[in-house]
């Protein structure tokens, strides 16, 4: 469940012993949001990279699977997503596909099913995130699985900045320099006795 993941993240942050700059990628963005709301003292900034931008059934606005998402279970959704990614319908380069296929070999299918099932019930924490005074960044690729207009609405709703980069769901791979530039600017905006 969500609590299991949140407790894991908070355990890592507790080991650090001071507020951290946290980046949550995709599903982990939801975990980072929930952890921030539980322990804001552990966060200096929050970056949500290609994270689900809408509550509830997160996949409802995804272009290909969106219309089917209410009709199928979490495990079936997960299997369809894995099938689609492995078939490379978005035509990513061969070297990237080699990495993706290797990653799938080492990731338990049940883990993917559990995560996709949780993403059918993304909690609506937008007003509570907006109330958090720390700097927030929503970082997405121009061809992410969710439309940029929904990411833009999410960024406004949580009082965060929106940055759109070339590429798709992994802007850290397709635009690392631009993302790093924006992260450094975000970190510079963080206030506190210990600085960025």
GUTIVO-330707 format. One line per field, with one value per residue: x negated, y negated, z of N, C-alpha, C, CB in turn; residue in three letters; residue number from 1. Coordinates in Angstrom, 3 decimals, decimal comma. Each point is the difference from the previous one (the first is absolute). Glycine has a CB too. Layout:
BEGIN
n.x [X_...]
n.y [Y_...]
n.z [Z_...]
ca.x [X_...]
ca.y [Y_...]
ca.z [Z_...]
c.x [X_...]
c.y [Y_...]
c.z [Z_...]
cb.x [X_...]
cb.y [Y_...]
cb.z [Z_...]
type [ALA_...]
seq [NUM_...]
//
This chain:
BEGIN
n.x [-0,842_-1,209_-1,186_-2,269_-1,006_0,082_-1,982_-2,148_-0,099_-0,363_-2,529_-1,500_0,654_-1,185_-2,854_-0,035_0,309_1,691_2,926_-0,695_0,120_2,808_-0,848_3,148_-1,354_3,410_1,416_-2,031_2,349_1,673_-2,523_-0,388_3,011_-0,296_-2,749_1,192_2,301_-2,021_-2,048_1,052_-2,637_-0,825_0,108_-2,790_2,325_2,607_-1,950_3,234_-2,515_3,180_2,078_2,513_0,277_2,415_0,344_0,539_-1,240_-3,455_1,649_2,348_-2,394_-1,452_0,495_0,781_1,554_2,082_2,081_-1,146_0,054_3,082_-0,798_-2,338_0,148_-1,967_-0,553_1,038_-1,828_-2,525_0,544_0,277_-2,806_-1,569_1,217_-1,002_-2,953_-0,413_1,028_-2,368_3,486_-2,503_-1,888_-1,804_-2,456_0,243_-0,911_3,013_0,407_-2,549_1,368_2,744_-1,151_-1,665_2,570_1,599_-2,389_0,588_3,501_1,000_1,746_0,441_-1,415_2,016_2,509_-0,748_-0,155_2,742_1,576_-1,074_1,054_3,223_-0,651_-1,762_0,924_1,522_-3,274_1,340_0,474_-2,694_-1,817_1,087_-1,167_-3,160_-1,068_-1,488_-0,567_2,592_-2,067_2,992_-3,099_2,240_-2,035_1,270_1,056_1,146_1,411_1,219_0,829_-2,754_3,071_-0,734_-2,759_1,645_1,978_-2,387_-1,365_2,641_0,327_-2,860_0,016_-1,818_-1,442_1,877_-3,223_1,728_-2,945_0,316_1,835_2,428_0,071_-3,088_0,319_-2,311_-0,460_0,436_-1,716_-2,969_-0,113_2,970_-0,117_-2,539_1,428_2,343_-1,798_-1,496_2,758_0,989_-2,545_0,404_2,908_-1,369_0,801_-1,825_-1,731_-1,062_0,468_1,490]
n.y [1,187_-2,400_1,385_1,472_-2,698_-1,632_1,945_-0,222_-3,082_-0,036_2,006_-2,085_-2,430_1,447_0,265_-3,203_-0,433_-2,072_-0,388_2,305_-2,206_2,228_0,411_1,377_1,357_-0,071_0,425_-2,098_-2,376_1,594_0,119_-3,137_-0,551_1,707_-1,271_-2,937_0,893_1,358_-2,425_-3,470_1,081_1,488_-2,956_-1,746_0,452_1,693_0,691_0,989_1,465_0,200_-0,852_1,439_-3,256_1,819_0,761_2,738_1,856_-1,177_0,969_-2,561_-1,195_2,989_-1,299_2,883_0,203_-2,655_1,970_2,330_-1,797_0,832_3,061_0,939_0,798_-2,211_2,514_-1,395_-2,569_1,850_1,385_-2,784_-1,037_2,519_-0,121_-2,925_0,453_2,415_-1,731_-2,421_-1,221_-2,141_1,523_0,517_-0,139_3,143_-1,476_-0,047_3,130_0,829_-1,397_1,469_2,883_-0,454_-0,991_2,629_1,815_-1,421_-0,128_2,751_-0,076_-0,865_-2,844_-0,604_0,742_-2,065_-2,407_0,467_0,132_-2,870_-1,194_0,799_-2,467_-2,987_-0,460_-2,297_-0,678_-2,549_-1,143_1,334_-1,183_-2,912_0,250_0,530_-3,255_2,444_-1,738_1,753_0,662_0,979_1,382_0,533_1,161_-2,492_3,119_-0,156_2,632_-3,053_-1,550_-1,573_-0,371_1,913_-1,500_-2,741_1,047_0,966_-2,841_-1,410_2,060_-0,693_-3,528_1,762_-2,011_1,399_0,992_0,668_1,781_0,175_2,511_1,244_-0,035_-1,471_-3,726_2,048_0,641_-2,876_-2,082_1,575_-3,066_-0,600_1,591_-1,593_-2,797_0,806_1,161_-2,755_-1,587_1,863_-0,540_-3,164_0,298_1,483_-2,633_1,557_-1,443_1,475_-2,600_1,469]
n.z [0,000_-1,331_2,563_-1,667_-1,173_2,704_1,475_-2,348_0,224_3,096_-0,093_-1,858_1,894_2,624_-1,447_-0,418_3,150_-2,131_-1,157_-2,215_-2,182_0,319_-3,264_0,741_-2,886_-0,411_2,291_1,291_-0,513_2,121_1,940_-0,045_0,897_2,555_0,990_0,005_1,921_2,150_0,264_-0,998_1,679_-2,925_-1,873_-0,330_-2,140_-0,203_-2,773_-0,532_-2,141_-1,495_2,920_-1,370_-1,276_1,703_3,125_-0,938_-1,397_0,353_-2,665_-0,142_-1,903_-1,239_-3,073_0,599_2,640_-0,176_-0,934_1,984_2,809_0,363_-1,145_2,202_3,034_0,569_-1,721_-2,651_0,473_0,159_-2,744_-1,561_1,031_-0,949_-2,895_-0,474_0,864_-1,965_-2,572_0,599_-0,043_0,348_-2,508_3,174_-2,026_-0,551_2,647_1,087_-0,624_1,758_2,458_-0,353_0,053_2,687_1,517_-0,661_1,246_2,848_0,170_1,870_-2,870_3,081_-0,577_-2,310_1,778_2,264_-1,979_-1,401_2,801_0,817_-2,806_0,946_2,357_-1,443_3,362_-1,673_1,416_-2,183_2,862_1,052_-2,391_0,604_3,010_-1,081_0,645_-1,902_-2,615_-1,149_-2,492_-1,270_-1,247_-2,613_-2,060_-1,534_0,621_3,548_-0,745_0,380_-2,840_0,724_0,983_2,540_0,636_0,123_2,226_1,841_0,041_1,022_2,359_1,359_-0,399_-2,705_-1,743_-2,209_-0,431_-2,924_-0,117_-3,027_0,786_0,282_2,593_0,056_0,184_1,278_-3,264_-1,297_1,904_1,727_-0,681_0,798_2,734_0,976_-0,450_1,917_2,418_0,262_0,183_2,379_1,712_-0,192_1,435_2,677_1,930_1,905_2,043_-2,672_-2,289_-2,011]
ca.x [0,842_-0,778_-0,696_-1,250_-0,982_-0,263_-0,864_-1,352_-0,624_-0,270_-1,130_-1,216_-0,173_-0,388_-1,430_-0,759_-0,043_0,264_0,910_-0,610_0,623_0,577_0,559_0,806_0,199_1,164_0,729_-0,694_0,448_1,124_-0,585_-0,674_1,047_0,567_-1,042_-0,107_1,135_-0,141_-1,204_-0,572_-1,306_-1,043_-0,079_-0,454_0,735_0,683_0,100_0,839_-0,382_0,915_0,871_1,424_0,438_1,401_0,344_0,917_-0,500_-1,066_-0,205_1,173_-0,308_-1,104_0,550_0,420_0,684_0,931_1,409_0,201_-0,403_1,073_0,634_-0,858_-0,574_-1,385_-0,940_0,134_-0,608_-1,455_-0,441_0,122_-1,064_-1,259_0,063_-0,177_-1,371_-0,910_0,198_-0,620_0,905_-0,392_-1,227_-1,204_-1,208_-0,314_-0,765_0,962_0,833_-0,811_0,051_1,359_0,234_-0,809_0,657_1,169_-0,451_-0,358_1,100_1,077_1,268_0,952_-0,323_0,587_1,457_0,367_-0,153_1,041_1,261_0,029_0,179_1,430_0,594_-0,929_0,713_0,013_-0,657_-0,422_0,089_-0,974_-1,323_-0,061_-0,216_-1,390_-0,713_-1,290_0,002_0,470_-0,193_0,615_-0,892_0,591_-0,379_1,055_0,809_0,235_1,204_1,117_-0,109_-0,649_1,000_0,397_-1,151_0,005_1,050_-0,473_-1,027_0,704_0,789_-0,863_-0,853_-1,342_-0,440_0,067_-1,073_0,263_-1,245_0,163_0,047_1,224_0,258_-1,266_-0,803_-1,349_-0,835_0,009_-0,403_-0,608_-0,629_1,057_0,597_-0,962_0,028_1,214_-0,097_-0,904_0,735_0,966_-0,739_-0,402_1,166_0,330_-0,472_-0,188_-1,262_-1,156_-0,186_0,365]
ca.y [-1,187_-1,238_-0,213_0,772_-0,771_-1,255_0,307_0,257_-1,279_-0,765_0,643_-0,476_-1,415_-0,086_0,337_-1,193_-0,846_-1,409_-0,107_0,404_-0,306_1,286_0,116_1,204_0,267_0,794_0,453_-0,464_-1,360_0,082_0,347_-1,202_-0,925_0,481_-0,107_-1,425_-0,396_0,633_-0,489_-1,126_-0,371_0,776_-0,456_-1,351_-0,284_1,160_0,058_1,092_0,208_0,892_0,626_-0,100_-1,361_-0,108_1,003_1,066_0,917_-0,810_0,281_-0,330_-0,959_0,505_0,028_1,269_0,862_-0,775_0,401_1,361_0,137_0,290_1,279_1,143_-0,015_-0,449_0,957_0,024_-1,262_0,152_0,902_-0,733_-1,008_0,708_0,485_-1,140_-0,517_0,968_-0,041_-1,246_-0,734_-1,412_-0,009_-0,506_0,566_1,386_0,079_-0,232_1,197_1,034_-0,313_0,256_1,454_0,532_-0,406_0,853_1,335_-0,013_-0,546_0,974_-0,414_-0,340_-1,353_-0,920_0,072_-0,700_-1,445_-0,456_0,050_-1,183_-1,194_-0,123_-0,676_-1,053_-0,924_-1,417_-0,783_-1,267_-1,175_0,124_-0,285_-1,443_-0,683_0,189_-1,183_0,279_-0,060_1,218_0,018_1,079_0,155_1,000_-0,015_-0,548_1,124_0,893_0,809_-0,892_-1,243_-1,116_-0,913_0,520_-0,301_-1,442_-0,235_0,554_-0,909_-1,170_0,397_0,207_-1,188_0,383_-0,381_1,039_0,002_0,998_0,292_0,872_1,409_0,584_0,221_-0,023_-1,155_0,092_0,640_-0,715_-1,402_-0,035_-1,291_-0,966_0,378_-0,336_-1,469_-0,391_0,503_-0,889_-1,241_0,326_0,151_-1,341_-0,679_0,579_-0,821_0,741_-0,316_0,714_-0,353_1,019]
ca.z [0,000_-0,031_1,268_-0,021_-0,766_0,703_1,140_-0,515_-0,350_1,215_0,699_-0,667_0,334_1,410_0,094_-0,405_1,182_-0,292_-1,145_-1,273_-1,279_-0,392_-1,341_-0,173_-1,428_-0,357_1,186_1,208_0,262_0,934_1,301_0,504_0,436_1,261_1,031_0,339_0,835_1,315_0,706_-0,750_0,555_-0,686_-1,390_-0,305_-1,240_-0,581_-1,458_-0,482_-1,391_-0,721_0,996_-0,352_0,285_0,388_1,011_-0,391_-1,021_-0,601_-1,423_-0,805_-1,064_-0,826_-1,355_-0,584_0,967_0,815_-0,106_0,505_1,400_0,962_-0,314_0,325_1,347_0,121_-0,582_-1,465_-0,464_0,089_-1,073_-1,266_-0,048_-0,247_-1,381_-0,897_0,111_-0,628_-1,456_-0,432_-0,877_-0,082_-0,807_0,656_-0,614_0,401_1,250_1,084_0,096_0,658_1,428_0,485_0,042_1,098_1,247_0,192_0,402_1,414_0,781_0,141_-0,624_1,066_0,441_-0,986_0,160_1,234_-0,215_-0,926_0,747_0,861_-0,833_-0,298_1,159_0,426_0,891_-0,391_1,051_-0,611_0,900_1,091_-0,578_-0,250_1,276_0,431_-0,500_-0,619_-1,461_-0,662_-1,445_-0,769_-1,155_-0,902_-1,402_-0,852_-0,479_1,134_-0,154_0,299_-0,774_0,687_0,566_1,313_0,870_0,271_0,989_1,267_0,524_0,538_1,176_1,179_0,094_-0,408_-1,339_-1,024_-0,994_-1,037_-0,715_-1,166_0,354_0,516_1,415_0,755_-0,391_0,574_-1,014_-1,280_0,197_1,344_0,316_0,282_1,281_1,048_0,142_0,704_1,371_0,739_0,264_1,044_1,254_0,399_0,560_1,318_1,119_1,240_0,668_-0,547_-1,395_-0,972]
c.x [-0,884_-0,836_-1,340_-1,103_-0,377_-0,921_-1,437_-0,720_-0,346_-1,142_-1,322_-0,260_-0,402_-1,487_-0,850_-0,097_0,199_0,921_-0,733_0,765_0,492_0,599_0,734_0,336_1,187_0,769_-0,648_0,323_1,154_-0,523_-0,677_1,024_0,528_-1,012_-0,180_1,121_-0,088_-1,152_-0,632_-1,373_-1,144_-0,248_-0,503_0,674_0,687_0,032_0,812_-0,260_0,906_0,900_1,457_0,559_1,456_0,346_0,942_-0,665_-1,018_-0,104_1,142_-0,301_-1,197_0,555_0,512_0,831_1,059_1,450_0,289_-0,191_1,158_0,581_-0,802_-0,584_-1,424_-0,989_0,082_-0,590_-1,522_-0,524_0,078_-1,109_-1,336_-0,049_-0,275_-1,413_-0,976_0,128_-0,519_0,871_-0,374_-1,344_-1,183_-1,220_-0,298_-0,771_0,910_0,876_-0,765_0,041_1,372_0,264_-0,809_0,646_1,221_-0,399_-0,259_1,089_1,122_1,286_1,016_-0,255_0,623_1,517_0,456_-0,044_1,101_1,365_0,115_0,253_1,436_0,714_-0,969_0,764_-0,095_-0,561_-0,428_0,138_-1,026_-1,424_-0,165_-0,306_-1,423_-0,859_-1,312_0,088_0,367_-0,179_0,715_-0,776_0,512_-0,608_1,150_0,918_0,212_1,281_1,249_-0,176_-0,588_1,002_0,452_-1,137_-0,011_1,059_-0,404_-1,032_0,650_0,708_-0,861_-0,957_-1,465_-0,322_0,169_-1,180_0,280_-1,262_0,290_0,022_1,329_0,046_-1,268_-0,864_-1,396_-0,957_-0,109_-0,441_-0,681_-0,587_1,042_0,677_-0,939_-0,028_1,203_0,017_-0,900_0,675_1,022_-0,685_-0,460_1,132_0,368_-0,572_-0,150_-1,363_-1,201_-0,235_0,337_-0,844]
c.y [-1,246_-0,177_0,734_-0,788_-1,291_0,240_0,287_-1,302_-0,802_0,610_-0,446_-1,455_-0,181_0,303_-1,214_-1,001_-1,481_-0,062_0,253_-0,584_1,333_-0,098_1,330_0,171_0,939_0,395_-0,516_-1,466_-0,026_0,308_-1,221_-1,020_0,399_-0,098_-1,455_-0,417_0,611_-0,602_-1,163_-0,433_0,731_-0,474_-1,420_-0,486_1,290_-0,157_1,228_0,149_1,059_0,772_-0,122_-1,368_-0,142_1,110_1,063_0,958_-0,747_0,181_-0,470_-0,960_0,420_0,323_1,366_0,825_-0,731_0,435_1,403_0,113_0,227_1,409_1,218_-0,165_-0,546_0,982_0,065_-1,278_0,107_0,872_-0,690_-1,040_0,662_0,502_-1,139_-0,553_0,945_0,008_-1,294_-0,773_-1,473_-0,186_-0,674_0,689_1,412_0,103_-0,203_1,245_1,145_-0,192_0,357_1,498_0,647_-0,336_0,865_1,411_0,076_-0,589_1,039_-0,544_-0,410_-1,407_-1,036_-0,016_-0,745_-1,513_-0,537_0,021_-1,200_-1,274_-0,136_-0,782_-1,053_-0,982_-1,445_-0,822_-1,375_-1,206_0,054_-0,228_-1,496_-0,762_0,155_-1,114_0,291_-0,107_1,355_-0,150_1,211_0,068_1,132_-0,109_-0,507_1,096_1,017_0,793_-0,793_-1,282_-1,143_-0,966_0,476_-0,203_-1,486_-0,343_0,499_-0,939_-1,250_0,349_0,176_-1,179_0,352_-0,546_1,179_-0,168_1,139_0,143_0,833_1,446_0,401_0,094_-0,079_-1,187_0,000_0,665_-0,841_-1,456_-0,159_-1,350_-1,050_0,302_-0,374_-1,508_-0,433_0,510_-0,898_-1,325_0,216_0,095_-1,357_-0,791_0,502_-0,887_0,869_-0,294_0,681_-0,293_1,159_1,252]
c.z [0,000_1,255_0,056_-0,705_0,728_1,192_-0,444_-0,326_1,248_0,805_-0,605_0,380_1,466_0,188_-0,373_1,144_-0,243_-1,212_-1,325_-1,182_-0,552_-1,394_-0,074_-1,468_-0,203_1,264_1,288_0,304_0,985_1,408_0,614_0,503_1,380_1,147_0,433_0,933_1,394_0,801_-0,777_0,504_-0,683_-1,428_-0,084_-1,284_-0,433_-1,509_-0,360_-1,489_-0,628_0,959_-0,444_0,391_0,420_0,977_-0,546_-0,958_-0,861_-1,515_-0,892_-1,144_-0,860_-1,383_-0,463_0,978_0,817_-0,103_0,554_1,507_0,972_-0,164_0,418_1,402_-0,016_-0,607_-1,531_-0,594_-0,014_-1,128_-1,356_-0,146_-0,309_-1,436_-0,977_0,024_-0,698_-1,514_-0,605_-0,999_-0,123_-0,684_0,691_-0,617_0,528_1,319_1,207_0,182_0,643_1,517_0,579_0,119_1,131_1,338_0,286_0,432_1,499_0,909_0,047_-0,616_1,068_0,532_-0,942_0,148_1,247_-0,191_-0,907_0,686_0,935_-0,811_-0,512_1,102_0,540_0,891_-0,492_1,151_-0,514_0,933_1,131_-0,509_-0,232_1,278_0,528_-0,600_-0,728_-1,527_-0,607_-1,506_-0,572_-1,308_-0,883_-1,394_-0,853_-0,541_1,120_-0,232_0,356_-0,798_0,839_0,621_1,384_0,997_0,378_1,045_1,380_0,634_0,594_1,308_1,248_0,236_-0,251_-1,379_-0,935_-0,935_-0,965_-0,843_-1,232_0,487_0,602_1,512_0,857_-0,398_0,612_-0,988_-1,264_0,116_1,359_0,369_0,368_1,333_1,150_0,243_0,833_1,442_0,843_0,323_1,115_1,355_0,531_0,625_1,387_1,099_1,234_0,568_-0,613_-1,484_-0,923_0,041]
cb.x [1,840_1,754_2,219_1,316_0,926_2,241_1,993_0,781_1,272_2,397_1,439_0,381_1,695_2,328_0,503_0,749_-1,471_-2,254_1,394_-0,813_-1,496_0,472_-1,847_0,952_-2,464_-1,191_0,717_-1,843_-0,746_1,544_-0,339_-1,906_0,627_1,486_-1,163_-1,096_1,400_0,937_-0,410_2,310_1,110_0,626_1,858_-2,221_-1,647_1,412_-2,226_1,781_-2,394_-1,691_-1,658_0,251_-1,686_0,575_-0,310_1,923_2,190_-1,223_-1,340_1,360_0,928_-1,231_-1,546_-2,046_-2,065_-1,546_0,138_-0,754_-1,905_0,532_1,062_-0,554_1,438_0,648_0,172_2,085_1,960_0,124_0,772_2,483_1,254_-0,119_1,652_2,381_0,575_0,136_1,994_-2,225_1,791_1,294_1,446_1,277_-0,906_-0,030_-2,041_0,008_1,267_-1,513_-1,681_0,771_0,437_-2,084_-0,812_1,223_-1,006_-2,360_-0,615_-1,066_-0,438_0,165_-2,152_-1,915_0,003_-0,889_-2,479_-1,342_-0,010_-1,571_-2,401_-0,074_1,332_-1,402_-0,462_2,011_-0,792_0,666_2,434_1,533_-0,031_1,623_2,393_0,320_1,029_-0,581_-1,739_1,671_-2,225_2,336_-1,977_2,141_-1,578_-1,530_-0,885_-1,194_-1,337_0,267_1,967_-1,895_0,765_1,520_-1,324_-0,805_1,696_0,422_-1,652_0,310_1,608_0,146_1,618_0,172_-1,638_2,524_-1,700_2,497_-1,292_-1,171_-2,431_0,138_1,924_0,086_2,107_0,983_0,662_1,819_1,912_-0,490_-1,879_0,358_1,253_-1,376_-1,161_1,200_0,368_-1,957_-0,316_1,406_-0,751_-1,669_0,806_0,017_1,120_1,537_1,286_0,417_-1,758_0,774]
cb.y [1,245_-1,015_-0,284_2,152_0,964_-0,889_0,910_2,191_-0,017_-0,691_1,989_1,601_-0,595_0,664_2,420_0,336_1,671_-0,734_-1,642_2,117_-2,063_0,551_-1,434_-0,236_-0,331_0,860_2,046_1,645_-0,651_0,779_2,382_0,392_-0,432_1,547_2,027_-0,447_-0,201_2,104_2,318_-0,741_-0,447_1,941_1,524_0,441_-1,838_0,312_-1,191_-0,411_-0,640_0,207_-0,527_2,489_-0,689_-1,052_-1,732_-1,534_1,317_0,165_1,937_0,368_-1,779_0,945_-1,831_-0,027_1,344_-1,855_-1,462_0,831_-1,446_-2,435_-1,142_0,313_1,955_-1,209_1,310_1,431_-1,289_-0,274_1,973_0,358_-1,437_0,676_1,773_-0,535_-1,127_1,388_1,460_1,062_1,597_-0,423_-0,017_-0,451_-2,331_0,567_-0,844_-2,502_-0,730_0,150_-1,853_-2,143_0,002_-0,225_-2,342_-1,351_0,308_-0,186_-2,390_0,900_1,556_2,428_0,845_0,424_2,206_1,925_0,226_0,861_2,514_1,150_0,174_2,177_2,080_0,243_1,546_0,342_2,133_0,959_-0,155_1,617_2,267_0,265_0,365_2,526_-1,201_1,503_-1,811_0,442_-1,190_-0,309_-0,853_-0,065_1,901_-1,877_-0,342_-1,594_2,044_0,979_0,737_0,217_-0,594_1,708_1,871_-0,454_0,173_2,350_0,856_-0,889_1,118_2,473_-1,013_2,062_-1,662_0,108_-0,988_-0,546_-0,103_-1,672_-0,077_1,253_1,423_2,490_-1,261_0,126_2,212_1,509_-0,793_2,390_0,558_-0,305_1,892_2,014_-0,254_0,005_2,339_1,076_-0,717_1,219_2,284_0,046_-0,336_2,347_-2,048_1,795_-0,309_1,782_-1,612_-1,820]
cb.z [1,223_-1,428_1,098_0,003_-2,127_-0,726_1,219_-0,925_-2,156_0,056_0,539_-1,924_-1,756_0,655_-0,550_-2,368_0,911_0,954_1,303_1,071_-0,447_2,408_-1,031_2,320_-0,421_-2,062_-1,263_-0,462_-2,275_-1,866_-0,760_-1,607_-2,406_-1,302_-0,953_-2,202_-2,058_-0,962_0,961_-0,445_2,170_1,411_-0,592_1,146_-0,705_2,079_-0,317_1,781_0,523_-1,831_1,844_0,300_-1,603_-2,212_1,753_0,328_-0,015_2,153_0,696_2,019_1,465_2,033_-0,486_-1,427_0,114_-0,270_-1,999_-2,198_-0,556_0,014_-1,869_-2,448_0,620_2,056_2,109_0,176_0,914_2,483_1,344_0,054_1,644_2,421_0,686_0,336_2,187_2,053_0,266_0,382_0,627_2,068_-1,999_2,166_-0,268_-2,407_-1,199_-0,481_-2,025_-2,029_-0,342_-1,054_-2,494_-1,396_-0,353_-1,716_-2,261_-0,729_-0,652_2,103_-1,943_0,616_1,017_-1,595_-1,179_1,337_0,300_-1,959_-0,132_1,585_-0,669_-1,266_0,573_-2,132_1,916_-1,527_1,057_-2,182_-0,532_1,171_-1,097_-1,879_0,496_0,173_1,863_1,936_0,092_1,857_0,205_1,066_1,338_1,319_0,396_-0,617_-2,338_1,560_0,510_2,327_-1,379_-1,583_-2,328_-1,089_-1,083_-2,344_-1,814_-0,849_-1,709_-2,336_-1,536_-0,401_1,629_1,394_0,945_0,151_1,636_-0,046_2,145_-1,538_0,354_-2,087_-0,668_0,177_-0,224_2,320_0,921_-0,713_-1,464_-0,271_-1,556_-2,461_-1,121_-0,619_-2,226_-2,188_-0,835_-1,125_-2,401_-1,678_-0,731_-1,807_-2,305_-0,968_-0,956_-0,793_2,045_1,680_0,685_-1,382]
type [UNK_UNK_UNK_UNK_UNK_UNK_UNK_UNK_UNK_UNK_UNK_UNK_UNK_UNK_UNK_UNK_UNK_UNK_UNK_UNK_UNK_UNK_UNK_UNK_UNK_UNK_UNK_UNK_UNK_UNK_UNK_UNK_UNK_UNK_UNK_UNK_UNK_UNK_UNK_UNK_UNK_UNK_UNK_UNK_UNK_UNK_UNK_UNK_UNK_UNK_UNK_UNK_UNK_UNK_UNK_UNK_UNK_UNK_UNK_UNK_UNK_UNK_UNK_UNK_UNK_UNK_UNK_UNK_UNK_UNK_UNK_UNK_UNK_UNK_UNK_UNK_UNK_UNK_UNK_UNK_UNK_UNK_UNK_UNK_UNK_UNK_UNK_UNK_UNK_UNK_UNK_UNK_UNK_UNK_UNK_UNK_UNK_UNK_UNK_UNK_UNK_UNK_UNK_UNK_UNK_UNK_UNK_UNK_UNK_UNK_UNK_UNK_UNK_UNK_UNK_UNK_UNK_UNK_UNK_UNK_UNK_UNK_UNK_UNK_UNK_UNK_UNK_UNK_UNK_UNK_UNK_UNK_UNK_UNK_UNK_UNK_UNK_UNK_UNK_UNK_UNK_UNK_UNK_UNK_UNK_UNK_UNK_UNK_UNK_UNK_UNK_UNK_UNK_UNK_UNK_UNK_UNK_UNK_UNK_UNK_UNK_UNK_UNK_UNK_UNK_UNK_UNK_UNK_UNK_UNK_UNK_UNK_UNK_UNK_UNK_UNK_UNK_UNK_UNK_UNK_UNK_UNK_UNK_UNK_UNK_UNK_UNK_UNK_UNK_UNK_UNK_UNK_UNK_UNK_UNK_UNK]
seq [1_2_3_4_5_6_7_8_9_10_11_12_13_14_15_16_17_18_19_20_21_22_23_24_25_26_27_28_29_30_31_32_33_34_35_36_37_38_39_40_41_42_43_44_45_46_47_48_49_50_51_52_53_54_55_56_57_58_59_60_61_62_63_64_65_66_67_68_69_70_71_72_73_74_75_76_77_78_79_80_81_82_83_84_85_86_87_88_89_90_91_92_93_94_95_96_97_98_99_100_101_102_103_104_105_106_107_108_109_110_111_112_113_114_115_116_117_118_119_120_121_122_123_124_125_126_127_128_129_130_131_132_133_134_135_136_137_138_139_140_141_142_143_144_145_146_147_148_149_150_151_152_153_154_155_156_157_158_159_160_161_162_163_164_165_166_167_168_169_170_171_172_173_174_175_176_177_178_179_180_181_182_183_184_185_186_187_188_189_190_191_192_193_194_195_196]
//
